[in-house]
Amino acid sequence: METASLALAPDRTGLDQLLIDIKNKPMDQRSLQQHAVLVFGRRTNAQPPLAVLLQDAVALVGEILQAELGGVGEVQGDNLSLTVTARDEEGREVASREHRCAVGDARSMAAFALKSGNVTVAADLRKETRFRDDFLRSREIVGALTVPLHVNAKPFGVLGAYTRGPRQFSVDDVTFAETIAHLLSASVARIKAEEKLQEAREIKSSLLGMVDSMVMTLDMDGRVVDMNRACEELTKFRLEDVRDQPFWQAMVAPDDAELVKIIFQSSRGSQIPSEFEGEVLARDGSRRRVSWSLKVLSTGQVQTILVTGRDQTAQAEIKAELQRMKSLAEESTATLSQLTAKFDKPRKKAAARAASRAVEENPGDALDCLKAAGGETAAGCEQRRSPRRAYRYRQGIAPMHDQQLPGPAGFFEVEFWDISACGFSFFMDQLPKFDTLLAALGRPPALSHFSARVMRVARMKQDGTTRYLVGCDFINRIHLPKTRV
């Protein structure tokens, strides 16, 4: 494929002056080439755009070698795009033609030079047997010199100098063209590296900007290199304010700075992340509690410290408030317990005396003790501090719900085990489904009623049967009409 276009030479300060010198000052060819190399070296240091630098190189080679046409080719994927430019007597571009072919096209001189990796010279394309470049021949090109360009060991393109008549390019000509090509390749490599670095920085900046956590990068001395938007928002510092400052001096609270410095220094030689917590002193003087994670990242010979932080200020305040409320609740509970004990003591004593009288009035037959019946002892269930006494009678109990007193139909008999001044225990065949109950102690019609609270339940084996020993504490004595249960 071929396209035609007209192009004006870009501004080339120094290079244009060299072209003027060539015309106005007599120089031998070697001096001229050495001067051209110097000027082009300065040109590359000025870091012009890549497209401009390529045009400068081909213009310079064509002018020094006195070639009527110049060519510059670039590899684009699997294709090679070669642009051949004609110049007038003043060295200005007057016309250019572009040709595209496959990189491996055996007919192309440019593809041949790229494949061989060496400068390729053809004194007369009409007699050339290594390749048959129809594109160059169609441009009435006879003499040709092509220099391959490789960047980072990969094919990048070619530089070409062409004449309309046969041309024997000398060793000095080849050396000069190759020197310009090396300078150009080095510049291209630098430009490509800078483009990739800038692209990586932009991607990194975009990603860090999307992260809610604080993120900073430090050098191996702990100086701030970069930080994300979340870090700037929390600390009120901009990157320009803290760049190149030690992290622990830039934003860590003074009372935590020395500890953070020690943690940083001890973590530099480890690949295991270090985690710590401390206060950040913001630019406006406010303090924030932050949990930090510090990790060393290695890329070849370059090491970077990645520091991430999460604001824990709100959680710390909530934790402190919960602790304060817990302490207040414990104080209130202790005070309430003291008041309850003060007012419940006479009531419990009265309930205990009434229960004792009910026991004395109940001469019923005693059950065999639990141990004699082959069951387990209840020693492990001992909870009451007052002395117990055996109370092996069947007595009536009735569950209480919502503090409502049960009617006569709500009572059923259970086997009592013992009784004390504070409470009693009895057996059930299943777990109780109530928390409070009403116990009818004694014999009808002289029954005494006491409300009680279930405090503990122990599962026991007796004659191969599972039973439950239910321990209760007295609450109060209840006066009911005399009723047989």
WOSULJO-V606788 format. One record per residue. N is the residue number from 0. RES is the residue in one small letter. PSI is psi in whole degrees, 0 to 359 (* if undefined). NEAR is the number of other ideal C-beta (glycine too) atoms within 8 Angstrom. Layout:
((N	RES	PSI	NEAR) (N	RES	PSI	NEAR))
This chain:
((0	m	136	5) (1	e	143	7) (2	t	151	6) (3	a	142	6) (4	s	161	7) (5	l	142	7) (6	a	145	7) (7	l	143	6) (8	a	136	9) (9	p	165	8) (10	d	125	4) (11	r	77	11) (12	t	133	7) (13	g	311	9) (14	l	316	13) (15	d	322	9) (16	q	324	9) (17	l	317	12) (18	l	325	11) (19	i	318	8) (20	d	323	10) (21	i	320	11) (22	k	329	5) (23	n	338	5) (24	k	122	5) (25	p	130	2) (26	m	148	9) (27	d	160	5) (28	q	320	7) (29	r	316	7) (30	s	320	8) (31	l	317	11) (32	q	319	11) (33	q	319	8) (34	h	321	11) (35	a	319	13) (36	v	318	12) (37	l	313	8) (38	v	318	13) (39	f	325	14) (40	g	317	9) (41	r	324	9) (42	r	318	13) (43	t	327	12) (44	n	337	6) (45	a	348	7) (46	q	58	6) (47	p	169	8) (48	p	153	5) (49	l	316	7) (50	a	320	6) (51	v	319	10) (52	l	321	15) (53	l	317	12) (54	q	321	12) (55	d	316	14) (56	a	313	15) (57	v	326	15) (58	a	318	16) (59	l	314	14) (60	v	316	15) (61	g	321	13) (62	e	315	10) (63	i	322	11) (64	l	1	12) (65	q	47	4) (66	a	136	13) (67	e	335	8) (68	l	153	15) (69	g	154	15) (70	g	143	16) (71	v	129	15) (72	g	147	13) (73	e	137	9) (74	v	128	11) (75	q	93	6) (76	g	239	4) (77	d	5	4) (78	n	159	10) (79	l	121	18) (80	s	118	10) (81	l	125	16) (82	t	122	11) (83	v	127	17) (84	t	135	13) (85	a	147	10) (86	r	152	13) (87	d	187	7) (88	e	340	3) (89	e	2	5) (90	g	11	9) (91	r	145	8) (92	e	131	13) (93	v	337	7) (94	a	150	9) (95	s	152	12) (96	r	140	10) (97	e	140	12) (98	h	136	11) (99	r	138	8) (100	c	170	13) (101	a	149	8) (102	v	329	11) (103	g	15	6) (104	d	115	9) (105	a	345	7) (106	r	341	9) (107	s	132	13) (108	m	320	15) (109	a	316	15) (110	a	323	16) (111	f	315	13) (112	a	319	14) (113	l	317	13) (114	k	319	7) (115	s	332	8) (116	g	10	6) (117	n	160	6) (118	v	132	11) (119	t	128	11) (120	v	135	9) (121	a	111	11) (122	a	327	9) (123	d	106	9) (124	l	335	13) (125	r	337	6) (126	k	4	6) (127	e	132	11) (128	t	346	3) (129	r	332	5) (130	f	160	10) (131	r	95	6) (132	d	94	13) (133	d	329	7) (134	f	310	12) (135	l	320	12) (136	r	327	11) (137	s	339	6) (138	r	11	10) (139	e	32	6) (140	i	135	13) (141	v	302	12) (142	g	138	17) (143	a	141	15) (144	l	126	18) (145	t	128	15) (146	v	123	13) (147	p	146	14) (148	l	124	13) (149	h	133	10) (150	v	122	10) (151	n	43	6) (152	a	19	4) (153	k	144	6) (154	p	130	9) (155	f	318	10) (156	g	200	11) (157	v	157	15) (158	l	140	18) (159	g	146	17) (160	a	127	16) (161	y	147	16) (162	t	157	13) (163	r	355	9) (164	g	171	6) (165	p	145	8) (166	r	127	10) (167	q	103	6) (168	f	131	11) (169	s	171	6) (170	v	320	5) (171	d	322	9) (172	d	315	10) (173	v	316	12) (174	t	317	8) (175	f	311	14) (176	a	321	15) (177	e	324	10) (178	t	315	9) (179	i	320	16) (180	a	319	13) (181	h	316	8) (182	l	318	13) (183	l	316	14) (184	s	318	12) (185	a	320	9) (186	s	319	11) (187	v	317	13) (188	a	318	10) (189	r	316	8) (190	i	315	11) (191	k	318	10) (192	a	318	8) (193	e	322	8) (194	e	317	8) (195	k	321	8) (196	l	316	8) (197	q	320	8) (198	e	317	8) (199	a	320	8) (200	r	319	8) (201	e	319	8) (202	i	315	8) (203	k	316	9) (204	s	319	9) (205	s	317	8) (206	l	316	8) (207	l	327	11) (208	g	339	8) (209	m	351	5) (210	v	131	9) (211	d	331	3) (212	s	157	8) (213	m	133	15) (214	v	130	14) (215	m	150	15) (216	t	136	11) (217	l	155	14) (218	d	181	8) (219	m	352	8) (220	d	3	6) (221	g	8	12) (222	r	143	11) (223	v	127	15) (224	v	319	9) (225	d	158	9) (226	m	156	11) (227	n	179	13) (228	r	320	7) (229	a	323	11) (230	c	318	13) (231	e	320	12) (232	e	320	7) (233	l	320	12) (234	t	346	12) (235	k	6	8) (236	f	143	12) (237	r	162	6) (238	l	322	10) (239	e	334	5) (240	d	331	8) (241	v	356	11) (242	r	137	9) (243	d	7	4) (244	q	146	9) (245	p	136	10) (246	f	316	15) (247	w	345	12) (248	q	332	7) (249	a	318	11) (250	m	355	9) (251	v	139	14) (252	a	142	10) (253	p	323	6) (254	d	346	5) (255	d	351	11) (256	a	314	11) (257	e	319	7) (258	l	316	9) (259	v	321	14) (260	k	316	11) (261	i	317	8) (262	i	317	11) (263	f	312	13) (264	q	324	8) (265	s	345	8) (266	s	350	10) (267	r	326	9) (268	g	10	4) (269	s	145	8) (270	q	356	4) (271	i	128	4) (272	p	142	6) (273	s	134	11) (274	e	135	8) (275	f	169	10) (276	e	142	8) (277	g	179	12) (278	e	138	11) (279	v	133	14) (280	l	108	10) (281	a	168	13) (282	r	329	7) (283	d	6	5) (284	g	351	5) (285	s	158	6) (286	r	141	8) (287	r	139	11) (288	r	123	13) (289	v	135	15) (290	s	126	10) (291	w	150	12) (292	s	130	10) (293	l	127	14) (294	k	140	9) (295	v	126	13) (296	l	134	8) (297	s	130	7) (298	t	97	6) (299	g	236	4) (300	q	354	3) (301	v	130	6) (302	q	139	9) (303	t	146	13) (304	i	122	15) (305	l	123	12) (306	v	122	13) (307	t	144	10) (308	g	147	14) (309	r	131	8) (310	d	120	10) (311	q	13	10) (312	t	311	9) (313	a	317	7) (314	q	321	8) (315	a	321	9) (316	e	320	8) (317	i	318	8) (318	k	317	8) (319	a	321	8) (320	e	321	8) (321	l	320	8) (322	q	320	8) (323	r	317	8) (324	m	323	8) (325	k	316	8) (326	s	318	8) (327	l	320	8) (328	a	321	8) (329	e	320	8) (330	e	317	8) (331	s	319	8) (332	t	319	8) (333	a	317	8) (334	t	317	8) (335	l	321	8) (336	s	319	8) (337	q	318	8) (338	l	319	8) (339	t	316	8) (340	a	322	8) (341	k	319	7) (342	f	335	8) (343	d	340	8) (344	k	310	8) (345	p	322	7) (346	r	319	9) (347	k	322	11) (348	k	319	9) (349	a	318	9) (350	a	321	13) (351	a	318	13) (352	r	320	8) (353	a	321	11) (354	a	321	15) (355	s	319	9) (356	r	322	9) (357	a	324	12) (358	v	317	11) (359	e	330	6) (360	e	357	9) (361	n	98	10) (362	p	24	3) (363	g	161	7) (364	d	139	4) (365	a	144	7) (366	l	158	7) (367	d	146	6) (368	c	159	8) (369	l	323	11) (370	k	319	7) (371	a	333	6) (372	a	2	9) (373	g	9	6) (374	g	180	11) (375	e	152	7) (376	t	159	7) (377	a	16	12) (378	a	325	5) (379	g	349	6) (380	c	7	10) (381	e	120	6) (382	q	332	6) (383	r	140	10) (384	r	335	3) (385	s	153	8) (386	p	141	5) (387	r	157	8) (388	r	146	8) (389	a	139	8) (390	y	82	10) (391	r	68	11) (392	y	157	10) (393	r	121	7) (394	q	161	11) (395	g	140	11) (396	i	156	13) (397	a	128	11) (398	p	146	11) (399	m	134	13) (400	h	132	6) (401	d	36	4) (402	q	21	5) (403	q	132	6) (404	l	135	7) (405	p	157	10) (406	g	176	5) (407	p	326	7) (408	a	346	5) (409	g	354	7) (410	f	145	12) (411	f	157	6) (412	e	143	8) (413	v	163	11) (414	e	114	10) (415	f	150	13) (416	w	312	13) (417	d	174	10) (418	i	150	11) (419	s	182	12) (420	a	342	9) (421	c	337	10) (422	g	198	12) (423	f	172	15) (424	s	156	13) (425	f	165	13) (426	f	145	10) (427	m	153	10) (428	d	350	6) (429	q	164	5) (430	l	137	6) (431	p	141	11) (432	k	32	4) (433	f	157	9) (434	d	329	4) (435	t	156	11) (436	l	167	13) (437	l	122	14) (438	a	134	13) (439	a	105	13) (440	l	145	12) (441	g	198	10) (442	r	143	7) (443	p	145	8) (444	p	1	5) (445	a	67	8) (446	l	140	15) (447	s	132	12) (448	h	132	12) (449	f	133	15) (450	s	146	14) (451	a	160	14) (452	r	131	9) (453	v	124	13) (454	m	332	8) (455	r	154	8) (456	v	128	10) (457	a	130	10) (458	r	135	6) (459	m	154	12) (460	k	130	8) (461	q	115	11) (462	d	40	6) (463	g	3	4) (464	t	138	7) (465	t	128	6) (466	r	167	12) (467	y	125	14) (468	l	117	13) (469	v	120	12) (470	g	133	15) (471	c	154	14) (472	d	140	10) (473	f	142	14) (474	i	305	9) (475	n	163	8) (476	r	139	10) (477	i	127	9) (478	h	115	4) (479	l	159	7) (480	p	146	3) (481	k	120	7) (482	t	136	7) (483	r	134	6) (484	v	*	8))
